[in-house]
Amino acid sequence: MSLDDVRAAIDRIDDQIVALLAQRQAQVETAATFKADDAAVRAPDRRAALLARVRDRAVEEGVHPDVVAATYTAMVDAFIALELGERRTRGS
């Protein structure tokens, strides 16, 4: 196996991750319809529970939990920003 082979495998995995992010965004958009205000969007208790859950899953899967937590923190921050921006655009 060469470095090019490894990079091609990583590219295929990245394609799957992007597809999963699209699915996650669709669910975030659906969840947004149930939220009454910005506090519900930020949902710090839900965020803390999610991060704890994915850290546990990371350990189960053999992934460093700090990598997973950092990835999820960035992803959740981005989805919250998207959702808040859409709320402001709609005037909610």
N, C-alpha and C positions, 0 to 999 in steps of 0.2 A: 504494500500500500504506500502511496506517495502523499506528499503534502497536498497536491492537487486533488487527490481522491478524498482526503479528509475534508478539504474545503468544500468539495462538491456535496459531501454528506451533510456538512453543516448547513449549506445552502438549502438542501431539501428539508432539513429540520426547521430552518427559519421560515420556509414557505408554509409549513404546517402550523407554526406558531402564529403567523400572520392570519391564517384562516381561522384559527381558534380565537384570536383577538377580535375578528369580525363577528364571530358568534357571541363572544362576551359583550361586545358593544351593543348588539341587538338586544340582549337581555338587560343591559344597563338602561337602554332607552325605554324598554317596557317597564322596568322598575321605576323609572322617573315619573311615569304617569300616576303612580301611587303616592308620590311625595308631595307634601303640602307646602314646604318651604325650604330655604337653603340649609337650615339645620338638619333637616331630614336627608338632604343630599350628602352633607358632610358625615353624618352618622358615626361619630367617633367610637361608640361602643361596638358597632358592627365592624368598623375598620380594625379595631384591636382584636376582635374575635377572629376575623379573617386572617390577619397576620399570624396569630397564634396557630391557627389551623394549618396554614400553608407551611409554617416552620416545622410543625410535626410531620406533615406529609413529606417535606424535604428530607428529613431524617430517615423516614421509612423508605424513600426512593434512593437514598445514598447521594443526595445533592447537598452541598453545604448550605445550611439554613440561612446564613447571612447573605448569600447570593440570592436565594429565593426571596428573602425579606426585602432586600434592596430592589429587586426587580418588581415585586408586588407594590412596594411603596411608590415607585415611579409610575407604575401602571395605574394604580388607584388615584394618585394625584392627578394624572392626565385625564382619567375618566370623570373625576369630580369637576375639574376645570371645564371640560366639555359640557357636562350636564349643567353647571352653573351658567355658562355662557349661553346655552340654549334657553334656559329659564329667562335670562335677561332679554334675549332676542324676542321671546314670546310675550314678555311683559308679565311673567308669572311672579 
